[in-house]
């Protein structure tokens, strides 16, 4: 280690970093020191540090800022954060090591008592030249927190380029350096791979797997819930489907919305299970808290009401990015209250280390949002703490949960067709969709009835941990469900794996003793009940259409007539909205018809 790096933290407050792992309160974590050593050795103008949520990016960045100020490399600091709450959080963290940032700065000269400012990306977007002028006057370090937000809109990216191009040093930070779009992120280096595709290149990476091995973050146990959903489409059709079974994208979306409807049975059952899990976790972590991430304000209010009915205690409700909301988060952080309900706001960067149980009650399904949301629960304060996140059995979400340790880069050159994201089946799906619209029965798309969730129930489906799946389906409140909700809140990662294997073995042994007549749920372990993908559903729809096409020639009837007859005989909605089970029934029926005609 270089002498300069070794002395970096000697002048910091003894209380900093406040969340250092056990026994290291006066030291940097190994990854923070490693990243700092690399920076000091190379002295780059631009540096991208990718570290998993909860690893301590703020501590690293402020320690580096302190070193640069101490050695007169820079004269001031500008921190750019995604939200109003986060810029205040940055200012508070900086103050603890003697760096004073003004989180309320709007214009004009900065008071001499401050070392710099904390602003939002939106604020930069409004007045980029104001910040450029400040940076041109004094040597400045710009810290771009969650830098991927600079790619949220072209105007934000252009504003950041305009404002911070003259900066002496730029430090970009992110826990999720990937985006679903291909907007380039300012001040990030992209390198072309052998496949000709450009990907973001980080100067230092500290992934979830490494952080878990170091004890810096908690292991995450995902508890997935399935169940039967019934809803009415805009066309007026009533559809029933089970979460996790193969469906079209539209049907998955509608089933998901039905599950999250607070008037059904799915949400109350999942909230009740999550509260039981919280009670178990609090035996080892007495101040552990839980968070529901909601889709919208109406749902958030309804979930808070359900929590009060279930637990008898009030939940903290955070609805918007305003001063009052920031204060509510702050109050919850320092209390021992059980529950908080928030709309998106707590999904990224907001630091509530005692959060240990989460309910993912939003229909946002991007890997970036999912990773940031789960990141709220992984901050480890002492050895052995675990995190538990409750999910609906949605294929995308289970895929993200199984890939927690996968490190991603931001890809600029995704192959596209007709403006669609890369999907080898996209063209085929589009043609099939058009064919069904032209030849299938009247879909009723002209009717603009509102979507309506009618009914939902919940079934414990599986536990996902470290890329593996455990458990057999069980009713809410059953002994089998309690086996998983009752896993101790303080366990080492390898103990979690061992315990889950034991619980599943116990379930399997118990199910073998039961008569077949009592098996009202699918009696198979999770790894033998894979959630079927949209691709596999597409294959079923292709098979149905090819059989209908063959039957057209055999019977002389038009496609639309055959589809309408299949729907009348077998029940269910148009083919484009039908579930896998419904499509299989139609395949079986059209084969039966074809056999009779021979």
Phi, psi and omega per residue, in radians:
X1 nan 2.414 3.134
X2 -1.237 2.663 -3.115
X3 -1.047 -0.725 -3.120
X4 -1.090 -0.740 -3.125
X5 -1.182 -0.681 -3.097
X6 -1.105 -0.508 -3.096
X7 -1.647 0.099 -3.018
X8 -1.000 -0.793 -2.985
X9 -1.652 0.102 -3.046
X10 -1.210 -0.473 -3.098
X11 -1.692 0.128 3.127
X12 -1.440 2.777 3.068
X13 -1.003 2.424 -3.142
X14 -1.031 -0.399 -3.114
X15 -1.480 -0.010 -3.057
X16 -1.901 2.351 -0.043
X17 -1.388 2.412 -3.055
X18 -1.112 -0.422 -3.086
X19 -1.931 0.462 3.112
X20 -1.047 2.627 -3.123
X21 -1.158 2.908 -3.077
X22 -0.782 2.277 3.035
X23 1.320 0.129 -3.081
X24 -2.266 0.579 -3.019
X25 -1.038 -0.496 -3.091
X26 -1.718 0.078 -3.067
X27 -2.100 2.801 2.969
X28 -1.427 2.685 3.006
X29 -1.179 2.779 -3.052
X30 -1.013 -0.734 -3.111
X31 -1.182 -0.665 3.134
X32 -1.106 -0.761 3.128
X33 -1.156 -0.691 3.131
X34 -1.104 -0.758 3.118
X35 -1.152 -0.678 3.125
X36 -1.136 -0.767 3.101
X37 -1.010 -0.783 -3.112
X38 -1.112 -0.749 -3.128
X39 -1.096 -0.830 -3.083
X40 -1.136 -0.613 3.126
X41 -1.210 -0.712 -3.034
X42 -1.615 -0.472 -3.130
X43 0.881 0.925 -3.104
X44 -1.368 2.750 3.037
X45 -1.327 -0.698 3.107
X46 -2.039 2.413 -3.115
X47 -2.521 2.170 3.092
X48 -1.893 2.028 3.087
X49 -1.875 2.101 3.097
X50 -1.876 2.022 3.139
X51 -2.400 2.387 -3.063
X52 -0.992 2.541 3.084
X53 -0.902 2.355 -3.137
X54 1.625 -0.078 -3.061
X55 -1.436 -0.345 3.121
X56 1.854 0.803 3.128
X57 -1.156 -0.631 -3.124
X58 -1.092 -0.788 3.129
X59 -1.030 -0.815 3.130
X60 -1.046 -0.850 -3.058
X61 -1.117 -0.745 -3.102
X62 -1.270 -0.566 3.058
X63 -1.132 -0.736 3.096
X64 -1.120 -0.749 3.108
X65 -1.041 -0.730 3.124
X66 -1.076 -0.744 3.141
X67 -1.121 -0.765 -3.118
X68 -1.160 -0.649 3.074
X69 -1.193 -0.768 -3.102
X70 -1.070 -0.608 -3.113
X71 -1.734 0.240 3.026
X72 1.033 0.440 3.038
X73 -1.255 -0.599 3.112
X74 -2.271 2.883 3.121
X75 -2.031 -0.308 -3.137
X76 -2.664 2.889 -3.083
X77 -2.222 2.383 2.992
X78 -2.144 2.124 3.089
X79 -1.842 2.257 3.083
X80 -1.962 2.124 -3.070
X81 -2.137 2.801 -3.096
X82 -1.218 -0.560 -3.014
X83 -2.336 2.870 3.092
X84 -1.053 -0.752 -3.113
X85 -1.090 -0.720 -3.093
X86 -1.200 -0.596 3.140
X87 -1.171 -0.596 3.075
X88 -1.206 -0.659 3.117
X89 -1.103 -0.707 3.082
X90 -1.081 -0.776 -3.122
X91 -1.085 -0.691 3.124
X92 -1.162 -0.757 3.131
X93 -1.120 -0.706 -3.138
X94 -1.144 -0.675 -3.121
X95 -1.076 -0.519 -3.110
X96 -1.197 -0.318 3.085
X97 -1.996 0.287 3.036
X98 1.511 0.183 3.037
X99 -1.757 2.056 -3.079
X100 -1.709 2.020 3.115
X101 -1.982 2.402 3.122
X102 -1.598 1.922 -3.126
X103 -1.473 -0.081 -3.105
X104 -1.863 0.116 -3.069
X105 -1.026 2.379 3.099
X106 -2.219 -0.709 -3.136
X107 -2.965 2.947 3.064
X108 1.421 -3.087 -3.129
X109 -1.145 2.546 3.119
X110 -1.521 2.403 3.112
X111 -1.009 2.510 -3.069
X112 -1.135 -0.309 -3.120
X113 -1.275 -0.258 -3.085
X114 -1.720 2.593 3.029
X115 -1.622 -0.080 -3.119
X116 2.860 -2.844 -3.064
X117 -2.321 2.811 2.983
X118 -2.137 2.180 -3.078
X119 -2.335 3.010 3.099
X120 -1.815 2.824 3.065
X121 -1.051 -0.662 3.111
X122 -1.090 -0.692 3.118
X123 -1.101 -0.690 3.082
X124 -1.130 -0.706 -3.126
X125 -1.060 -0.558 -3.120
X126 -1.295 -0.740 -3.046
X127 -2.402 1.186 -3.101
X128 -1.096 -0.634 -3.089
X129 -1.189 -0.552 3.077
X130 -1.007 -0.788 -3.094
X131 -1.330 -0.565 3.058
X132 -1.090 -0.763 3.138
X133 -1.072 -0.718 3.111
X134 -1.085 -0.760 -3.056
X135 -1.241 -0.549 3.124
X136 -1.241 -0.391 -3.078
X137 -1.443 -0.513 -3.106
X138 -2.455 2.610 3.118
X139 -1.114 2.169 -2.948
X140 -2.236 2.419 2.887
X141 -1.693 2.174 3.044
X142 -1.826 2.105 3.071
X143 -1.762 2.014 -3.118
X144 -1.773 1.689 -3.078
X145 -1.356 2.355 -3.084
X146 0.848 1.077 -3.003
X147 -0.983 -0.420 -3.139
X148 -1.038 -0.363 3.109
X149 -1.180 -0.363 3.092
X150 -1.194 -0.231 3.066
X151 -1.726 0.082 -3.106
X152 -1.071 -0.624 3.060
X153 -2.562 2.672 -3.113
X154 -1.039 -0.648 -3.095
X155 -1.130 -0.672 3.119
X156 -1.158 -0.765 3.134
X157 -1.084 -0.785 3.136
X158 -1.137 -0.675 3.130
X159 -1.115 -0.730 3.117
X160 -1.118 -0.733 3.099
X161 -1.068 -0.774 -3.112
X162 -1.171 -0.761 -3.049
X163 -1.275 -0.689 -2.932
X164 -1.930 0.089 3.102
X165 -0.999 -0.658 -3.130
X166 -1.415 -0.005 -3.031
X167 -1.039 2.518 3.103
X168 -1.156 -0.790 3.123
X169 -2.412 2.553 3.078
X170 -2.310 2.198 3.115
X171 -2.011 1.997 3.128
X172 -1.751 2.348 -3.113
X173 -2.182 2.503 2.997
X174 -2.830 2.626 2.989
X175 -1.747 -0.257 -3.080
X176 -2.424 1.486 -3.035
X177 -1.435 0.444 -3.130
X178 -2.106 2.603 3.111
X179 -2.303 2.761 3.112
X180 -1.451 -0.218 3.101
X181 -1.833 -3.080 -3.136
X182 -2.040 0.464 3.044
X183 -1.222 2.182 3.119
X184 -1.143 2.541 3.132
X185 -1.676 2.240 -3.098
X186 -1.027 2.508 3.040
X187 1.140 0.275 3.069
X188 -1.838 2.362 3.126
X189 -1.473 2.341 3.076
X190 -2.011 2.299 3.137
X191 -2.046 2.421 -3.114
X192 -1.457 2.265 3.119
X193 -1.523 -3.119 3.135
X194 -1.098 -0.395 -3.138
X195 -1.520 0.080 3.118
X196 1.411 0.087 -3.109
X197 -1.753 2.310 -3.138
X198 -1.514 2.327 3.130
X199 -2.264 2.647 -3.138
X200 -1.115 2.541 -3.115
X201 -2.123 2.021 -3.121
X202 -1.543 2.604 3.075
X203 -1.452 -0.481 3.088
X204 -2.628 2.278 -3.111
X205 -2.192 2.324 3.087
X206 -2.341 1.693 -3.017
X207 -1.452 3.001 -3.113
X208 -1.055 -0.714 -3.133
X209 -1.049 -0.779 3.106
X210 -1.126 -0.758 -3.111
X211 -1.127 -0.630 3.116
X212 -1.164 -0.740 3.105
X213 -1.094 -0.570 3.140
X214 -1.469 -0.095 -3.104
X215 1.339 0.250 -3.112
X216 -1.404 -0.536 3.095
X217 -2.148 2.841 -3.141
X218 -1.472 2.616 2.926
X219 -1.222 2.525 -3.106
X220 -1.918 2.197 3.029
X221 -1.763 2.110 3.100
X222 -1.723 2.216 3.100
X223 -1.934 2.023 -3.013
X224 -1.812 2.388 -3.136
X225 -2.110 2.279 3.086
X226 -1.769 -2.709 3.115
X227 2.430 2.868 3.130
X228 -1.541 2.327 3.134
X229 -2.065 2.480 3.055
X230 -2.326 2.284 -3.108
X231 -2.574 2.894 3.090
X232 -1.951 2.221 -3.117
X233 -1.393 3.025 3.096
X234 -1.108 -0.434 3.114
X235 -1.411 -0.073 3.122
X236 1.612 0.019 3.127
X237 -1.391 2.435 3.001
X238 -1.617 2.214 -3.109
X239 -2.138 2.443 3.058
X240 -2.157 2.346 3.141
X241 -2.689 2.811 3.140
X242 -1.865 2.285 3.104
X243 -0.984 2.287 3.105
X244 1.785 -0.350 3.103
X245 -1.464 2.739 -3.068
X246 -1.122 2.286 3.129
X247 -2.526 2.915 2.997
X248 -1.189 2.877 3.138
X249 -1.046 -0.716 3.128
X250 -1.098 -0.748 -3.125
X251 -1.166 -0.687 3.074
X252 -1.017 -0.806 -3.129
X253 -1.065 -0.746 -3.107
X254 -1.265 -0.668 3.081
X255 -1.115 -0.699 3.128
X256 -1.084 -0.823 3.121
X257 -1.075 -0.655 3.130
X258 -1.126 -0.728 3.116
X259 -1.052 -0.724 -3.051
X260 -1.421 -0.088 3.119
X261 -1.146 2.129 -3.062
X262 -1.160 -0.260 -3.117
X263 -1.452 -0.228 3.106
X264 -1.465 -3.008 -3.141
X265 -1.651 -0.272 -3.050
X266 -1.127 -0.929 -3.088
X267 -1.090 -0.829 3.115
X268 -1.009 -0.701 3.139
X269 -1.169 -0.702 3.141
X270 -1.224 -0.705 3.092
X271 -1.113 -0.669 3.104
X272 -1.119 -0.745 3.115
X273 -1.131 -0.730 -3.141
X274 -1.127 -0.638 3.117
X275 -1.198 -0.645 3.053
X276 -1.111 -0.725 3.101
X277 -1.072 -0.737 3.119
X278 -1.057 -0.722 3.121
X279 -1.074 -0.698 3.111
X280 -1.149 -0.772 -3.129
X281 -1.106 -0.641 -3.096
X282 -1.213 -0.241 3.029
X283 -1.133 -0.559 3.119
X284 -1.812 -0.451 3.132
X285 -2.207 1.527 -2.950
X286 -1.006 -0.491 -3.104
X287 -1.766 0.226 -3.092
X288 -0.975 2.442 3.124
X289 -2.095 2.901 -3.138
X290 -2.235 2.636 -3.097
X291 -2.344 2.304 2.950
X292 -1.774 2.175 3.050
X293 -1.712 1.918 -3.020
X294 -1.717 2.828 -3.129
X295 -1.386 -0.642 -3.051
X296 -2.653 3.016 -3.037
X297 -1.172 -0.685 3.138
X298 -1.103 -0.772 3.109
X299 -1.103 -0.740 -3.123
X300 -1.029 -0.781 3.126
X301 -1.093 -0.725 -3.140
X302 -1.150 -0.687 3.117
X303 -1.145 -0.695 3.123
X304 -1.082 -0.672 3.106
X305 -1.149 -0.743 3.098
X306 -1.054 -0.738 -3.124
X307 -1.082 -0.699 3.116
X308 -1.118 -0.708 3.128
X309 -1.161 -0.670 -3.088
X310 -1.321 -0.745 -2.989
X311 -1.790 -0.357 -3.065
X312 1.413 0.022 3.119
X313 -2.162 2.693 -3.070
X314 -1.401 2.480 3.056
X315 -1.671 2.540 3.022
X316 -1.289 2.215 -3.079
X317 -1.900 2.113 -3.125
X318 -2.061 1.943 -2.985
X319 -1.858 -0.434 -3.076
X320 -2.692 2.970 -3.074
X321 -1.539 1.068 -3.138
X322 -2.038 3.005 -3.100
X323 -1.023 -0.723 -3.128
X324 -1.112 -0.656 3.135
X325 -1.152 -0.755 3.106
X326 -1.027 -0.711 -3.138
X327 -1.171 -0.650 3.117
X328 -1.113 -0.733 3.099
X329 -1.097 -0.757 -3.140
X330 -1.067 -0.794 -3.138
X331 -1.106 -0.738 3.136
X332 -1.117 -0.690 -3.132
X333 -0.984 -0.706 -3.035
X334 -1.730 0.155 3.096
X335 -1.821 -3.053 2.973
X336 -2.079 0.452 3.087
X337 -1.063 2.670 -3.015
X338 -1.431 -0.812 -2.891
X339 -2.188 2.498 2.954
X340 -2.299 2.477 3.063
X341 -2.122 2.266 -3.084
X342 -2.447 2.670 3.036
X343 -1.790 1.782 3.037
X344 1.083 -0.666 -2.901
X345 -0.945 -0.619 -3.063
X346 -1.584 0.182 -3.060
X347 -1.343 -0.369 -3.017
X348 -2.447 2.173 2.935
X349 1.357 -0.484 -3.086
X350 -1.159 2.298 -2.928
X351 -1.809 1.751 3.022
X352 -2.196 1.424 -2.961
X353 -1.009 -0.380 -3.073
X354 -1.450 -0.083 3.083
X355 -1.135 2.147 -3.101
X356 -2.276 -0.217 3.137
X357 -2.271 2.337 -3.136
X358 -2.316 2.646 3.009
X359 -2.149 2.045 -3.122
X360 -1.510 1.572 -3.039
X361 -1.936 0.765 3.085
X362 -2.275 2.706 -3.131
X363 -1.657 0.197 3.074
X364 -1.257 2.224 -2.995
X365 -2.242 0.609 3.054
X366 -1.603 2.560 3.122
X367 -1.065 -0.561 -3.130
X368 -1.126 -0.891 -3.112
X369 -1.112 -0.714 -3.127
X370 -1.068 -0.813 -3.126
X371 -1.092 -0.730 3.138
X372 -1.173 -0.672 3.133
X373 -1.122 -0.835 3.130
X374 -1.123 -0.523 3.111
X375 -1.035 -0.334 3.120
X376 -1.220 -0.301 -2.998
X377 -1.930 -0.029 -2.967
X378 -1.731 -0.076 -3.118
X379 -1.146 2.115 -3.083
X380 -1.674 2.320 3.107
X381 -1.869 -0.516 3.051
X382 -2.598 2.803 -3.005
X383 -1.100 2.425 3.039
X384 1.664 -0.158 3.129
X385 -1.160 2.450 3.072
X386 -2.061 2.777 3.045
X387 -2.039 2.547 3.137
X388 -2.244 2.204 -3.139
X389 -2.172 2.205 -3.128
X390 -1.648 2.310 -3.049
X391 -2.307 2.660 2.868
X392 -1.330 2.660 3.127
X393 -1.317 1.387 3.105
X394 -1.981 2.187 -3.034
X395 -0.859 -0.790 -3.140
X396 -1.015 -0.816 -3.084
X397 -1.138 -0.720 3.125
X398 -1.132 -0.609 3.073
X399 -1.101 -0.778 3.117
X400 -1.104 -0.732 -3.120
X401 -1.094 -0.648 -3.140
X402 -1.331 -0.200 -3.102
X403 -1.993 0.487 -3.094
X404 -0.940 -0.558 -3.042
X405 -1.636 0.010 -3.126
X406 -1.338 2.222 3.090
X407 -1.601 2.270 -3.089
X408 -2.007 2.712 3.002
X409 -2.058 2.807 3.064
X410 -1.421 2.136 -3.101
X411 -1.738 2.235 -3.126
X412 -1.559 -0.577 -2.928
X413 -1.978 0.957 3.103
X414 -1.158 2.291 3.055
X415 -1.069 2.344 -3.112
X416 -2.290 2.705 3.011
X417 -2.343 2.182 3.101
X418 0.912 0.694 3.073
X419 1.332 0.108 -3.137
X420 -1.612 2.729 3.050
X421 -1.189 2.820 -3.126
X422 -0.983 2.193 3.133
X423 -2.829 1.901 -3.073
X424 -1.066 -0.287 -3.109
X425 -1.823 0.061 -3.010
X426 -1.041 -0.816 -3.085
X427 -1.125 -0.735 -3.132
X428 -1.122 -0.741 3.128
X429 -1.076 -0.725 -3.111
X430 -1.109 -0.800 3.136
X431 -1.098 -0.723 -3.127
X432 -1.131 -0.732 3.135
X433 -1.063 -0.774 3.132
X434 -1.116 -0.743 -3.120
X435 -1.073 -0.716 -3.119
X436 -1.202 -0.616 3.112
X437 -1.126 -0.653 -3.070
X438 -1.412 -0.622 -2.941
X439 -1.922 -0.335 -3.123
X440 -1.335 3.080 3.125
X441 -1.165 2.993 3.123
X442 -1.059 2.089 -3.080
X443 -1.483 -0.189 3.125
X444 1.267 0.362 -3.091
X445 -1.096 -0.357 -3.117
X446 -1.263 -0.375 3.108
X447 -1.345 2.300 -3.089
X448 -1.926 0.911 3.043
X449 -1.262 2.566 3.116
X450 -1.250 2.582 3.001
X451 -1.066 2.455 -3.126
X452 -2.420 2.109 3.024
X453 -1.360 2.246 -3.058
X454 -1.832 -0.736 -2.999
X455 -2.812 2.523 3.063
X456 -2.631 2.610 2.955
X457 -2.354 2.947 -3.067
X458 -2.119 2.488 3.056
X459 -2.365 2.236 3.022
X460 -1.083 2.236 -2.984
X461 -1.896 -0.933 -3.066
X462 -2.930 2.887 2.988
X463 -2.010 2.334 3.081
X464 -1.967 2.268 3.137
X465 -2.645 2.221 3.054
X466 0.920 0.742 3.073
X467 1.400 -0.029 3.135
X468 -1.990 2.799 -3.109
X469 -2.147 2.457 -3.053
X470 -2.375 2.775 2.996
X471 1.774 2.812 3.029
X472 -2.169 2.715 -3.064
X473 -1.075 2.522 -3.089
X474 -2.647 2.620 3.106
X475 -1.289 2.607 3.040
X476 -1.011 2.362 3.140
X477 1.528 -0.127 -3.117
X478 -1.316 2.850 3.112
X479 -1.078 -0.630 -3.127
X480 -1.125 -0.738 3.106
X481 -1.136 -0.724 -3.106
X482 -1.078 -0.525 3.103
X483 -0.991 -0.647 -3.100
X484 -1.545 -0.634 3.101
X485 -1.168 -0.433 -3.068
X486 -1.592 0.177 3.086
X487 -1.080 2.294 -3.107
X488 -0.960 2.569 -3.124
X489 -1.389 -0.245 3.115
X490 -2.030 1.842 -3.131
X491 -2.623 2.560 2.984
X492 -1.317 2.679 -3.096
X493 -0.900 -0.739 -3.112
X494 -1.236 -0.468 3.095
X495 -1.226 -0.619 3.106
X496 -1.035 -0.866 -3.128
X497 -1.019 -0.817 -3.094
X498 -1.099 -0.749 -3.104
X499 -1.170 -0.707 3.116
X500 -1.105 -0.698 3.098
X501 -1.087 -0.711 3.133
X502 -1.142 -0.736 -3.128
X503 -1.112 -0.719 -3.135
X504 -1.167 -0.740 3.115
X505 -1.037 -0.679 3.120
X506 -1.138 -0.751 3.111
X507 -1.060 -0.795 -3.114
X508 -1.087 -0.776 3.134
X509 -1.082 -0.703 -3.129
X510 -1.170 -0.700 -3.099
X511 -1.191 -0.538 -3.127
X512 -1.189 -0.451 -3.115
X513 -1.429 -0.308 -3.079
X514 -1.401 2.512 3.020
X515 -1.125 2.630 -3.135
X516 -0.995 -0.538 -3.098
X517 -1.154 -0.347 -3.125
X518 -1.578 -0.121 -3.068
X519 -1.480 1.405 -3.122
X520 -1.506 -0.106 3.059
X521 -2.098 2.797 -3.107
X522 -1.071 1.991 -3.043
X523 -1.630 1.117 3.093
X524 -2.340 2.482 3.070
X525 -1.137 2.712 -2.988
X526 -0.981 -0.693 -3.074
X527 -1.178 -0.273 3.080
X528 -1.750 0.108 3.081
X529 -2.122 1.071 -3.096
X530 -1.093 2.455 3.070
X531 -1.272 2.145 -3.038
X532 -1.333 2.424 -3.024
X533 -1.516 2.917 3.076
X534 -1.071 -0.579 3.129
X535 -1.073 -0.745 -3.132
X536 -1.189 -0.604 3.074
X537 -1.140 -0.690 3.113
X538 -1.020 -0.695 3.116
X539 -1.081 -0.695 3.109
X540 -1.122 -0.751 3.141
X541 -1.130 -0.683 3.080
X542 -1.063 -0.749 -3.127
X543 -1.094 -0.771 3.128
X544 -1.059 -0.798 -3.096
X545 -1.151 -0.639 3.121
X546 -1.202 -0.651 3.107
X547 -1.181 -0.693 3.082
X548 -1.111 -0.731 3.107
X549 -1.029 -0.733 3.120
X550 -1.165 -0.660 -3.118
X551 -1.240 -0.473 3.049
X552 -0.993 -0.827 -3.126
X553 -1.194 -0.583 -3.081
X554 -1.322 -0.686 -3.032
X555 -1.732 -0.379 -3.083
X556 1.394 0.054 3.127
X557 -1.533 2.620 3.095
X558 -1.210 2.770 3.125
X559 -0.918 -0.875 -3.052
X560 -1.026 -0.687 -3.138
X561 -1.116 -0.759 -3.115
X562 -1.143 -0.797 3.105
X563 -1.031 -0.740 -3.133
X564 -1.115 -0.725 3.140
X565 -1.152 -0.727 3.103
X566 -1.060 -0.717 -3.138
X567 -1.167 -0.675 -3.138
X568 -1.143 -0.745 -3.078
X569 -1.307 -0.760 -3.025
X570 -1.634 -0.302 -3.085
X571 1.433 2.995 3.081
X572 1.704 3.066 -3.056
X573 -1.470 -3.087 3.033
X574 -0.975 2.748 -3.060
X575 -0.954 -0.636 -3.083
X576 -1.130 -0.357 -3.119
X577 -1.961 -0.046 -3.044
X578 -1.256 2.629 3.083
X579 -1.419 3.000 3.139
X580 -1.052 -0.746 -3.134
X581 -1.076 -0.722 3.137
X582 -1.163 -0.689 3.129
X583 -1.170 -0.684 3.112
X584 -1.080 -0.692 3.112
X585 -1.077 -0.714 -3.129
X586 -1.215 -0.648 3.079
X587 -1.064 -0.780 -3.140
X588 -1.078 -0.747 -3.081
X589 -1.199 -0.769 -3.107
X590 -1.188 -0.553 3.049
X591 -1.141 -0.693 3.132
X592 -1.094 -0.762 3.107
X593 -1.078 -0.780 -3.101
X594 -1.102 -0.665 -3.137
X595 -1.133 -0.698 -3.120
X596 -1.117 -0.535 -3.058
X597 -1.416 -0.195 -3.103
X598 -1.262 nan nan
